[in-house]
Amino acid sequence: MSPLTAIVTGASDGLGKSFALELASRKINLVLVSLPASGLPELADYILKNFELKVTIFEADLTVAESCTSLFDFLKNSGLTAHILINNAGLGNWSWFGDKNPGFYKKQIELNVIAPVLLTHLFLAQLDEERTAYLLNVGSLAGKFVVPKKQVYGATKSFISYFTRCLQLEMENANISISLLSPGGINTKPELLALNHKLKGIAKATITEPNRVAYEAIHGMFLGKREIIPGGINKLMVLLNSILPQFIKAIIIKSKLKPVIKM
Ligand SMILES: NC(=O)c1ccc[n+]([C@@H]2O[C@H](COP(=O)([O-])OP(=O)(O)OC[C@H]3O[C@@H](n4cnc5c(N)ncnc54)[C@H](OP(=O)(O)O)[C@@H]3O)[C@@H](O)[C@H]2O)c1
């Protein structure tokens, strides 16, 4: 059978880059998508030198809806069918609602919500029904817990969670495996590293490394897991979240995140 081809959005950095390397180590051909001038050609070169597979890059701003259509037109014209879609590109923040301008939130919703919906629709439409396909949507624990300074971001991730779970139900009998990744904090960039460093105890223990998250996510996706929550503490937190009353959760979250909420 010919090798699988995976689209990874937001592949130039952070978790997306780790996804690209994890898939490359499994000899899966790659279509890497990110903003122009974000280092995709360099990443593709590195992968081509170190792994035997095909790498295609597509540089585009996914907050522009037409970019999603252009990506699939480009794949069609290149004779490529994608078997895996990883909706990873996302814009996070850690700020009081009033501290960001409306344009920021619009962009966040376009990238975290609209792009994954459009890409998923286009991806499903081009599938070869004979071959098992995989969809991995990157959510967040922020979509499960109501956390101050994560108001719009958390809501976009709740959307991703609902969207993914609903598709799982709708497509139960189709030849596709649909997974939701719900990670806690990931040390993907220096500013997050600095922020995560301030956390203590359980809050600190929820933080994971991108390579580990990518490994667990791809492993879980191929096993057909419906939801992948990297890290034992994070799984426990999600369990507690389903049991504890809202006011107790609010007290715990405020006390555990005190060092970063104050900032
Ligand atoms: N980091 C965490 O703590 C954490 C926790 C839970 C969930 N997540 C989720 O995990 C995913 C990846 O997060 P991350 O921390 O790895 O993010 P990141 O380091 O900021 O990387 C995001 C990637 O998306 C690309 N990107 C940004 N805007 C784009 C646009 N308009 N069009 C196309 N590509 C764009 C970025 O390109 P540039 O390099 O050019 O900016 C980068 O490659 C996100 O969905 C995030 O919500 C992250």
Ligand as a Chemical Component Dictionary entry (heavy atoms), coordinates in Angstrom:
data_LIG
# 
_chem_comp.id                   LIG 
_chem_comp.type                 NON-POLYMER 
_chem_comp.pdbx_formal_charge   0 
_chem_comp.three_letter_code    LIG 
# 
loop_
_chem_comp_atom.comp_id 
_chem_comp_atom.atom_id 
_chem_comp_atom.alt_atom_id 
_chem_comp_atom.type_symbol 
_chem_comp_atom.charge 
_chem_comp_atom.model_Cartn_x 
_chem_comp_atom.model_Cartn_y 
_chem_comp_atom.model_Cartn_z 
_chem_comp_atom.pdbx_ordinal 
LIG N1  N1  N 0  1.312  25.672 24.096 1  
LIG C1  C1  C 0  0.370  25.304 24.956 2  
LIG O1  O1  O 0  0.516  25.456 26.174 3  
LIG C2  C2  C 0  -0.890 24.650 24.452 4  
LIG C3  C3  C 0  -1.722 23.994 25.369 5  
LIG C4  C4  C 0  -2.876 23.385 24.914 6  
LIG C5  C5  C 0  -3.206 23.432 23.566 7  
LIG N2  N2  N 1  -2.373 24.085 22.689 8  
LIG C6  C6  C 0  -2.761 24.136 21.277 9  
LIG O2  O2  O 0  -1.757 23.493 20.521 10 
LIG C7  C7  C 0  -1.694 24.084 19.222 11 
LIG C8  C8  C 0  -0.273 24.504 18.927 12 
LIG O3  O3  O 0  0.145  25.422 19.931 13 
LIG P1  P1  P 0  1.648  25.932 20.035 14 
LIG O4  O4  O 0  1.857  26.369 21.441 15 
LIG O5  O5  O -1 2.557  24.940 19.421 16 
LIG O6  O6  O 0  1.557  27.248 19.146 17 
LIG P2  P2  P 0  2.756  28.070 18.462 18 
LIG O7  O7  O 0  4.068  27.677 19.045 19 
LIG O8  O8  O 0  2.336  29.505 18.519 20 
LIG O9  O9  O 0  2.679  27.559 16.982 21 
LIG C9  C9  C 0  1.546  27.821 16.217 22 
LIG C10 C10 C 0  1.838  27.472 14.797 23 
LIG O10 O10 O 0  0.757  27.966 13.990 24 
LIG C11 C11 C 0  1.272  28.837 13.007 25 
LIG N3  N3  N 0  0.350  29.918 12.748 26 
LIG C12 C12 C 0  0.061  30.983 13.537 27 
LIG N4  N4  N 0  -0.824 31.784 12.941 28 
LIG C13 C13 C 0  -1.103 31.212 11.742 29 
LIG C14 C14 C 0  -1.923 31.572 10.651 30 
LIG N5  N5  N 0  -2.648 32.687 10.688 31 
LIG N6  N6  N 0  -1.944 30.775 9.551  32 
LIG C15 C15 C 0  -1.198 29.654 9.506  33 
LIG N7  N7  N 0  -0.408 29.238 10.511 34 
LIG C16 C16 C 0  -0.353 30.019 11.613 35 
LIG C17 C17 C 0  2.551  29.392 13.614 36 
LIG O11 O11 O 0  3.370  29.953 12.602 37 
LIG P3  P3  P 0  4.470  31.064 13.039 38 
LIG O12 O12 O 0  5.621  30.271 13.559 39 
LIG O13 O13 O 0  4.753  31.786 11.797 40 
LIG O14 O14 O 0  3.801  31.947 14.062 41 
LIG C18 C18 C 0  3.101  28.128 14.264 42 
LIG O15 O15 O 0  3.686  27.279 13.312 43 
LIG C19 C19 C 0  -2.681 25.260 19.231 44 
LIG O16 O16 O 0  -3.898 24.864 18.674 45 
LIG C20 C20 C 0  -2.844 25.550 20.710 46 
LIG O17 O17 O 0  -4.060 26.167 21.004 47 
LIG C21 C21 C 0  -1.216 24.693 23.101 48 
# 
loop_
_chem_comp_bond.comp_id 
_chem_comp_bond.atom_id_1 
_chem_comp_bond.atom_id_2 
_chem_comp_bond.value_order 
_chem_comp_bond.pdbx_ordinal 
LIG N1  C1  SING 1  
LIG C1  O1  DOUB 2  
LIG C1  C2  SING 3  
LIG C2  C3  SING 4  
LIG C2  C21 DOUB 5  
LIG C3  C4  DOUB 6  
LIG C4  C5  SING 7  
LIG C5  N2  DOUB 8  
LIG N2  C6  SING 9  
LIG N2  C21 SING 10 
LIG C6  O2  SING 11 
LIG C6  C20 SING 12 
LIG O2  C7  SING 13 
LIG C7  C8  SING 14 
LIG C7  C19 SING 15 
LIG C8  O3  SING 16 
LIG O3  P1  SING 17 
LIG P1  O4  DOUB 18 
LIG P1  O5  SING 19 
LIG P1  O6  SING 20 
LIG O6  P2  SING 21 
LIG P2  O7  DOUB 22 
LIG P2  O8  SING 23 
LIG P2  O9  SING 24 
LIG O9  C9  SING 25 
LIG C9  C10 SING 26 
LIG C10 O10 SING 27 
LIG C10 C18 SING 28 
LIG O10 C11 SING 29 
LIG C11 N3  SING 30 
LIG C11 C17 SING 31 
LIG N3  C12 SING 32 
LIG N3  C16 SING 33 
LIG C12 N4  DOUB 34 
LIG N4  C13 SING 35 
LIG C13 C14 SING 36 
LIG C13 C16 DOUB 37 
LIG C14 N5  SING 38 
LIG C14 N6  DOUB 39 
LIG N6  C15 SING 40 
LIG C15 N7  DOUB 41 
LIG N7  C16 SING 42 
LIG C17 O11 SING 43 
LIG C17 C18 SING 44 
LIG O11 P3  SING 45 
LIG P3  O12 DOUB 46 
LIG P3  O13 SING 47 
LIG P3  O14 SING 48 
LIG C18 O15 SING 49 
LIG C19 O16 SING 50 
LIG C19 C20 SING 51 
LIG C20 O17 SING 52 
# 
